Amino acid sequence: MTAETAAHDEQEVRDDVADAVADESGTESAVTTTAESDQADSAPAADAPAEDSPADNAAGEADDAEADGADDDVDDDDEDDLDDEERLVEEGEIAGDYLEQLLDVLDFDGDIDLDVDGDRAVVSIDGGDDLTKLVGRKGEILDALQELTRLAVQQATGERSRLMLDVARWRADRRDRLARLGTEVAQRVLESGDREELDPMTPFERKIVHDAVAAVDGVVSESEGAEPKRRVVVLRTS
């Protein structure tokens, strides 16, 4: 994606967020006037090629060379993990700065917390009285803000972001509710033998339910249908 395309997409999401926030608060939003994220100054530097392992020139040194090679593999893995974590921390910091400016423009109060969860940067906004207005009725505004923040990170780093944004613990509470739902449905299906279909969900929500069902022996879960009506179905195993 070019910088021009990313900027165009960001402006479209800005407009959607501005309209949604205005609908929630009853006032005109100033999201569209926020300063554009800085463009990346240069393309990311290519990773340096890994050094070749030393040739095994003597039979008596074979064991030592193999051990050294194993140590090198471990070191490389550690370095890769460290690089990934540093990249995710950088994403979180960029997103935090961006959201702080956005909150100022919207005149919302909130504390921004940065974290890393697996292969995602996680940014949470908590503490403000009006933050639920940034969530929307079913999380629509939150989803738009998350996409807007991902675009800002992409403009700064030149790489697509999978950052997760949560506001007022809406996603965290939703995750807990869906996990409980998955467990409860799995137990019912296990006892009755009847399959159960759940309401349509997003891929993120379906994964939470699948994980909860997988923890119960004797039942399985599948996804059926097409987006946006795709849903989880729970069945008892034979």
C-alpha positions in Angstrom: 0.0 0.0 0.0 1.4 3.4 -1.0 1.6 6.3 1.4 -1.1 8.2 -0.7 -3.5 5.2 -0.5 -2.9 4.8 3.3 -3.5 8.5 3.8 -6.7 8.3 1.7 -7.9 5.3 3.7 -7.1 7.0 7.0 -9.2 10.1 6.0 -12.1 7.9 5.2 -12.0 6.2 8.6 -11.6 9.6 10.2 -14.8 10.7 8.6 -16.6 7.6 9.8 -15.3 8.0 13.3 -16.2 11.7 13.3 -19.8 10.9 12.3 -20.2 8.1 14.8 -18.8 10.1 17.7 -21.0 13.0 16.8 -24.0 10.7 16.8 -23.1 9.3 20.2 -22.3 12.6 21.9 -24.8 14.9 20.1 -22.0 17.3 19.2 -19.8 17.9 16.2 -16.6 16.0 16.4 -13.2 17.4 15.4 -11.6 14.1 14.5 -11.1 15.2 10.9 -9.0 18.2 11.9 -6.4 16.1 13.7 -2.9 16.5 12.2 -2.0 13.8 9.8 0.5 11.2 11.0 4.1 11.8 9.8 5.1 9.7 6.8 7.9 7.3 7.3 11.2 9.0 6.4 12.6 6.0 4.7 11.9 2.3 4.0 12.8 -0.1 6.7 16.3 -1.4 6.5 16.6 -4.9 5.2 17.7 -7.5 7.8 21.4 -8.4 7.5 22.0 -11.9 6.2 22.8 -14.5 8.9 26.5 -15.6 9.0 27.3 -19.0 7.7 28.3 -21.7 10.2 32.0 -22.6 10.2 32.9 -25.5 8.0 33.6 -28.8 9.7 37.2 -29.4 8.5 38.2 -32.1 11.1 36.4 -35.2 12.2 37.5 -34.6 15.8 35.9 -31.1 15.8 32.5 -32.3 14.5 30.8 -32.5 17.9 32.0 -29.1 18.9 30.9 -27.5 15.6 27.5 -29.1 16.0 27.1 -27.8 19.5 28.2 -24.3 18.4 25.7 -24.4 15.6 22.9 -25.3 18.0 24.0 -22.4 20.2 23.9 -20.1 17.2 20.3 -21.3 16.4 19.2 -20.5 19.9 20.9 -17.1 19.8 19.2 -16.3 16.4 15.8 -17.3 17.8 16.3 -15.1 20.8 17.3 -12.2 18.6 14.3 -12.7 16.4 12.0 -12.8 19.4 13.6 -9.6 20.7 13.3 -7.9 17.4 9.6 -8.8 17.2 9.0 -7.6 20.7 10.8 -4.3 20.0 8.8 -3.8 16.9 5.5 -4.4 18.7 6.6 -2.0 21.5 7.4 0.6 18.9 3.9 0.1 17.4 2.3 0.6 20.8 4.3 3.8 21.4 3.3 5.2 18.0 -0.3 4.3 18.6 -0.2 5.7 22.1 1.1 9.1 20.9 -1.5 9.2 18.1 -4.4 8.3 20.4 -3.3 10.9 23.0 -3.5 13.6 20.3 -6.9 12.2 19.2 -8.3 12.3 22.7 -7.1 15.9 23.1 -8.9 16.9 19.9 -12.1 15.1 21.0 -11.8 16.6 24.5 -12.0 13.2 26.1 -10.1 12.1 29.2 -8.4 8.7 29.5 -5.3 6.9 30.5 -3.4 5.0 27.8 -1.8 1.7 28.6 0.6 -0.2 26.3 1.2 -3.9 26.3 2.2 -6.8 24.0 0.1 -9.9 23.8 1.6 -12.7 21.7 2.2 -11.2 18.2 0.1 -8.1 18.7 0.6 -4.7 20.3 -2.2 -3.9 22.6 -3.3 -0.4 23.5 -6.0 0.3 26.1 -7.8 3.5 27.0 -9.4 3.6 30.5 -10.4 6.0 33.2 -12.6 8.6 31.4 -16.2 9.1 32.1 -17.3 9.5 28.5 -15.2 6.7 27.0 -18.2 4.5 26.2 -19.0 7.0 23.5 -15.8 5.9 21.7 -17.1 2.3 21.8 -20.5 2.6 20.1 -23.5 0.4 20.4 -21.9 -2.8 19.3 -18.3 -1.7 19.2 -18.6 0.0 15.8 -16.8 3.2 16.8 -14.1 1.2 18.6 -13.5 -0.9 15.4 -13.2 2.3 13.4 -10.8 3.8 15.9 -8.7 0.7 15.9 -8.5 0.8 12.1 -7.6 4.5 12.2 -4.8 3.8 14.7 -3.5 0.9 12.6 -3.3 3.2 9.6 -1.4 5.7 11.6 1.1 3.1 12.7 1.4 1.8 9.2 2.2 5.3 7.9 4.9 5.7 10.5 6.5 2.3 10.1 5.7 1.3 6.5 4.4 -2.0 7.7 0.8 -3.3 8.2 -0.2 -3.4 11.9 -2.3 -6.0 13.7 -2.6 -3.8 16.8 -5.5 -4.3 19.1 -7.3 -1.3 20.6 -9.6 -1.5 23.7 -11.6 1.3 25.2 -13.2 1.2 28.7 -12.4 -2.6 28.8 -15.1 -3.3 26.2 -13.1 -5.9 24.4 -11.8 -7.5 27.6 -15.3 -7.8 29.0 -16.6 -9.1 25.7 -13.8 -11.7 25.7 -14.8 -12.9 29.2 -18.5 -13.1 28.3 -17.8 -15.0 25.1 -15.5 -17.4 26.8 -18.2 -18.1 29.4 -20.7 -18.5 26.6 -18.6 -21.0 24.8 -18.1 -23.1 27.9 -21.8 -23.0 28.8 -22.9 -24.0 25.3 -20.3 -26.8 25.2 -21.6 -28.2 28.5 -25.2 -28.1 27.3 -24.4 -29.8 24.0 -22.3 -32.5 25.9 -25.4 -33.3 28.1 -28.1 -33.1 25.5 -26.4 -34.2 22.4 -28.1 -31.5 20.4 -26.1 -29.1 18.2 -26.3 -25.4 19.0 -25.8 -22.5 16.7 -24.7 -19.2 18.1 -25.4 -15.7 16.8 -23.2 -14.3 14.0 -19.8 -13.1 15.3 -16.6 -11.5 14.0 -13.6 -13.7 13.4 -12.0 -12.4 16.7 -15.1 -13.3 18.6 -15.5 -16.7 17.0 -11.9 -17.6 17.9 -12.6 -16.9 21.6 -15.6 -19.2 21.5 -13.7 -21.9 19.6 -10.9 -21.8 22.2 -13.5 -22.1 25.1 -15.3 -25.1 23.4 -11.9 -26.8 22.7 -11.3 -26.9 26.5 -14.3 -29.2 27.0 -13.8 -32.9 26.1 -16.5 -34.5 24.0 -17.6 -31.5 21.9 -16.3 -29.7 18.9 -17.0 -26.4 17.3 -17.2 -25.3 13.6 -17.8 -22.1 11.8 -20.6 -22.0 9.2 -22.0 -19.4 6.8 -20.5 -16.4 5.1 -19.4 -13.1 6.5 -21.0 -11.1 8.1 -23.4 -13.8 9.1 -20.8 -16.5 9.9 -21.5 -18.2 13.2 -20.1 -20.9 15.5 -21.9 -24.3 15.7 -21.2 -26.6 18.6 -21.6 -30.4 18.3 -21.0 -33.4 20.4 -18.4 -35.8 19.1 -19.4 -39.4 18.4 
